Every structure is written in C-alpha cells, then in structure tokens.
Amino acid sequence: MPVKNKLSRLSTDGHYADSFEPIDEQEVYDARKEHLVHELLTEIGEDPQRQGLKRTPLRVAKAIDFLTSGYALSAEEIIKGALFEEDVREMVIVRDIEFYSLCEHHMLPFFGHAHVGYLPNGKVVGLSKIARVVDVFARRLQVQERLTSQVANALMEHLGAHGVAVVMEASHTCMMMRGVQKQSSTTVSSAMRGTFESDARTRAEFMSFLDR
C-alpha cells in the first residue's frame, strides 16, 4: 500500500489522529511492519502474546509511519499552495515552532523549537505553512544540522525570498538516555541564506528578535 494511502488512515478531517490504537480486534494496518515489531519483541526476550503487548506491533507500525511521514510530503506543494502577492519588504519571523524528529543514528527522539525568518520579495506565505515545512523535514530520520539546512533551503527556493534564516534549538534523547547521559544540554544550529548570510546587520536584527 502506498505510504500516502496508509497515512490517510491515521488522519481525521485533515488532522492526524491523536491515537494509534486499533480500530477493532481484526484490524491489520501494515502486516510486514507488524511482523517485524513482533520479531523484535521476541528478540529482546518479551512475549508478544501477553496482554499488554498483543497490539503493540500495530501501534508501533502506525507510530513509525506518522513519525516518518515527511518522506511522503512536499515542501514545494505546501508553500506554493499558500503564496500571496504582497508589497511587503519587512522581515517576517515565526518563533517557537515546536518540532519532533528521530535521530538517524539511534532512532531516538530529538525535539525543540525552530525560529524562522524571511525577507519577502513580492510574495508572502501563510504563516501556518512555515510550521508545516518544518514538519516535512522533521518527520524523517534526521540530524539537526541537516534538518536546519533543509528547512532554510526549501523556503529560500520556493518562496523566492531575498533571504531566509532558521535557528533550531533541541534536546537529544540519545545524549540524555544513553552515552554521556547529559540531561540539561541543548544543541543550537542555524542556517542563513541570501541577505541574512551576506548582511551582518540583517542577521543581527533577526537574532535580536529571538532574545525577546
């Protein structure tokens, strides 16, 4: 079954369902993924048939499709579907966009906030679409550095803006739960494109808004 068709089964009225529970006792969401999770449970010494785990393979299959749904989405379609011609030249900033992603090295979550700014060049985009573009790339197996660049590149290319700036702050559970086990550390990454990269004053103005 194509990914988009499976994802549609996780949504209600255009919004993702808040539950990955089985619809009924007979539901099979993705037989192959469910089998793989069943095998993994066995490998770690669990009993997939016990009460608490009987439908876990189905829940995990749904969760994985949701958490990696960005592969089936297009930043270009999202942006170009909500572009409006406006004679606006001032900086537009959307701060504190929540995002959740999976580290590609351990498939453990990392999460935080994205701050996005752009300088319009005759067109503006619906503000909610900026948050959706962040989700397009966050809902994939990622590293934070690449995620930041991908968001900036997509907005720069499809907005036709004079410049785009993206700053991401995140906590990584691969550092918190394993390895160095540092609970309070955060990682900050940035990507500057166009005027934000070439003009220090524009870049400084953007960064000043993040401190407010």
C-alpha positions as CSV (number, residue, x, y, z in Angstrom):
1,M,0.0,0.0,0.0
2,P,1.5,3.4,-0.9
3,V,2.7,5.5,2.0
4,K,0.2,8.3,1.5
5,N,-2.7,5.9,1.5
6,K,-1.6,4.4,4.8
7,L,-1.1,7.8,6.3
8,S,-4.7,8.8,5.3
9,R,-5.9,6.0,7.6
10,L,-4.2,7.8,10.5
11,S,-5.9,11.1,9.9
12,T,-9.3,12.6,10.7
13,D,-10.6,15.7,8.9
14,G,-7.1,16.6,7.7
15,H,-5.6,16.4,11.1
16,Y,-3.6,13.4,12.4
17,A,-5.4,11.3,14.9
18,D,-4.2,11.5,18.5
19,S,-4.4,7.8,18.9
20,F,-2.6,4.8,17.3
21,E,-5.0,2.3,18.9
22,P,-6.5,-0.5,16.7
23,I,-9.9,0.4,15.2
24,D,-11.1,-3.1,16.1
25,E,-9.8,-6.5,17.0
26,Q,-9.4,-7.6,13.4
27,E,-7.5,-4.5,12.1
28,V,-4.2,-5.1,10.3
29,Y,-2.6,-1.8,9.5
30,D,0.7,-3.0,7.9
31,A,1.3,-6.7,8.1
32,R,5.1,-6.5,7.3
33,K,5.9,-3.8,9.8
34,E,3.7,-5.5,12.4
35,H,5.6,-8.8,11.8
36,L,9.0,-7.0,12.2
37,V,7.9,-5.5,15.5
38,H,6.6,-8.8,16.7
39,E,10.0,-10.4,15.9
40,L,11.9,-7.6,17.7
41,L,9.8,-8.1,20.8
42,T,10.7,-11.8,20.7
43,E,14.4,-11.0,20.2
44,I,14.6,-8.8,23.3
45,G,13.0,-11.5,25.4
46,E,9.4,-10.3,25.6
47,D,6.3,-12.3,24.9
48,P,4.3,-10.5,22.1
49,Q,1.2,-12.5,23.1
50,R,0.9,-11.2,26.6
51,Q,-1.9,-8.8,27.3
52,G,0.0,-5.5,27.2
53,L,1.8,-6.3,24.0
54,K,-0.7,-8.1,21.8
55,R,-1.5,-5.0,19.7
56,T,1.8,-3.2,20.2
57,P,3.1,-4.2,16.7
58,L,0.1,-2.4,15.2
59,R,0.6,0.7,17.3
60,V,4.3,0.9,16.5
61,A,3.6,0.5,12.8
62,K,1.2,3.4,12.9
63,A,3.6,5.5,15.0
64,I,6.6,4.9,12.7
65,D,4.5,5.9,9.7
66,F,3.4,9.1,11.5
67,L,6.9,9.9,12.7
68,T,8.4,9.5,9.2
69,S,5.5,10.9,7.3
70,G,7.7,13.8,6.0
71,Y,9.1,11.4,3.3
72,A,5.6,11.5,1.7
73,L,5.2,15.3,1.9
74,S,6.4,18.0,-0.4
75,A,7.6,21.4,0.9
76,E,7.1,22.8,-2.6
77,E,3.4,21.9,-2.7
78,I,2.8,23.3,0.8
79,I,4.5,26.6,0.1
80,K,3.2,27.2,-3.4
81,G,-0.4,26.3,-2.3
82,A,-0.4,29.3,0.0
83,L,1.7,32.1,-1.7
84,F,0.1,35.6,-1.9
85,E,1.4,38.6,-3.7
86,E,2.0,41.4,-1.3
87,D,4.2,44.5,-1.4
88,V,5.9,43.7,1.9
89,R,9.6,44.3,2.4
90,E,9.9,44.0,6.2
91,M,11.2,40.9,7.9
92,V,8.7,38.2,8.8
93,I,9.5,35.9,11.8
94,V,7.7,32.9,13.2
95,R,9.3,31.9,16.6
96,D,9.0,28.9,18.8
97,I,7.7,26.3,16.3
98,E,7.6,23.0,18.1
99,F,9.2,20.1,16.3
100,Y,9.8,16.4,17.0
101,S,12.2,14.3,15.0
102,L,14.1,11.0,15.1
103,C,17.9,10.8,15.3
104,E,19.1,8.7,12.3
105,H,21.9,7.2,14.4
106,H,19.8,5.6,17.1
107,M,16.2,6.3,16.1
108,L,15.7,8.1,19.4
109,P,13.8,11.3,19.5
110,F,15.1,14.8,19.5
111,F,12.8,17.8,19.9
112,G,12.7,21.5,20.4
113,H,11.8,24.8,18.8
114,A,12.5,26.3,15.4
115,H,12.7,30.0,14.7
116,V,12.2,31.0,11.1
117,G,12.5,34.4,9.4
118,Y,12.4,35.6,5.8
119,L,12.6,38.8,3.8
120,P,9.7,38.8,1.3
121,N,10.3,39.6,-2.4
122,G,6.8,40.5,-3.5
123,K,5.2,37.4,-2.0
124,V,4.3,36.1,1.4
125,V,3.3,32.7,2.6
126,G,0.6,31.6,5.0
127,L,2.2,31.5,8.4
128,S,1.0,28.0,9.3
129,K,2.8,26.7,6.2
130,I,6.1,27.7,7.6
131,A,5.4,25.4,10.6
132,R,4.3,22.7,8.2
133,V,7.5,22.9,6.2
134,V,9.4,22.4,9.5
135,D,7.3,19.2,10.0
136,V,8.0,18.0,6.4
137,F,11.7,17.6,7.2
138,A,11.5,16.9,11.0
139,R,9.3,13.9,10.4
140,R,12.1,11.9,8.9
141,L,15.3,10.2,10.2
142,Q,17.5,13.2,10.7
143,V,20.5,15.0,12.2
144,Q,19.7,18.5,13.5
145,E,22.3,20.2,11.3
146,R,20.8,18.8,8.1
147,L,17.2,19.5,9.2
148,T,18.1,23.2,9.8
149,S,19.6,23.5,6.3
150,Q,16.8,21.6,4.6
151,V,14.1,24.0,6.1
152,A,16.2,27.0,5.0
153,N,16.9,25.8,1.5
154,A,13.2,24.8,0.9
155,L,11.9,28.2,2.0
156,M,14.6,30.1,0.1
157,E,13.9,28.2,-3.1
158,H,10.1,28.1,-3.1
159,L,9.4,31.5,-1.5
160,G,11.7,33.3,-3.8
161,A,12.6,35.5,-0.8
162,H,15.5,37.9,-0.5
163,G,16.7,35.8,2.4
164,V,15.8,33.1,4.9
165,A,17.1,32.5,8.4
166,V,16.5,29.4,10.5
167,V,17.6,28.7,14.1
168,M,16.8,25.4,15.8
169,E,17.2,24.6,19.5
170,A,16.8,20.9,20.5
171,S,17.3,18.3,23.2
172,H,18.5,15.0,22.1
173,T,17.4,11.9,24.0
174,C,20.4,10.0,22.5
175,M,22.5,12.2,24.8
176,M,20.0,12.1,27.7
177,M,19.2,8.4,27.8
178,R,22.5,6.8,26.7
179,G,26.1,7.8,26.0
180,V,27.2,10.8,28.1
181,Q,23.7,11.0,29.7
182,K,23.6,14.8,30.0
183,Q,20.1,15.8,30.9
184,S,20.2,19.6,30.5
185,S,22.2,20.0,27.3
186,T,20.7,21.6,24.3
187,T,22.0,21.9,20.7
188,V,21.6,25.1,18.7
189,S,22.0,25.1,14.9
190,S,21.5,27.9,12.3
191,A,21.2,28.3,8.6
192,M,21.4,31.7,6.9
193,R,20.6,32.2,3.2
194,G,20.6,35.3,0.9
195,T,20.6,38.6,2.7
196,F,20.8,37.0,6.1
197,E,24.1,35.4,5.1
198,S,25.6,38.4,3.3
199,D,24.4,41.3,5.5
200,A,25.5,41.2,9.2
201,R,23.0,43.9,10.2
202,T,20.1,41.9,8.9
203,R,21.4,38.8,10.6
204,A,21.8,40.7,13.9
205,E,18.3,42.1,13.6
206,F,16.9,38.6,13.2
207,M,18.9,37.2,16.2
208,S,17.8,40.2,18.4
209,F,14.2,39.1,18.0
210,L,15.0,35.7,19.3
211,D,16.1,37.2,22.6
212,R,12.8,38.9,23.4
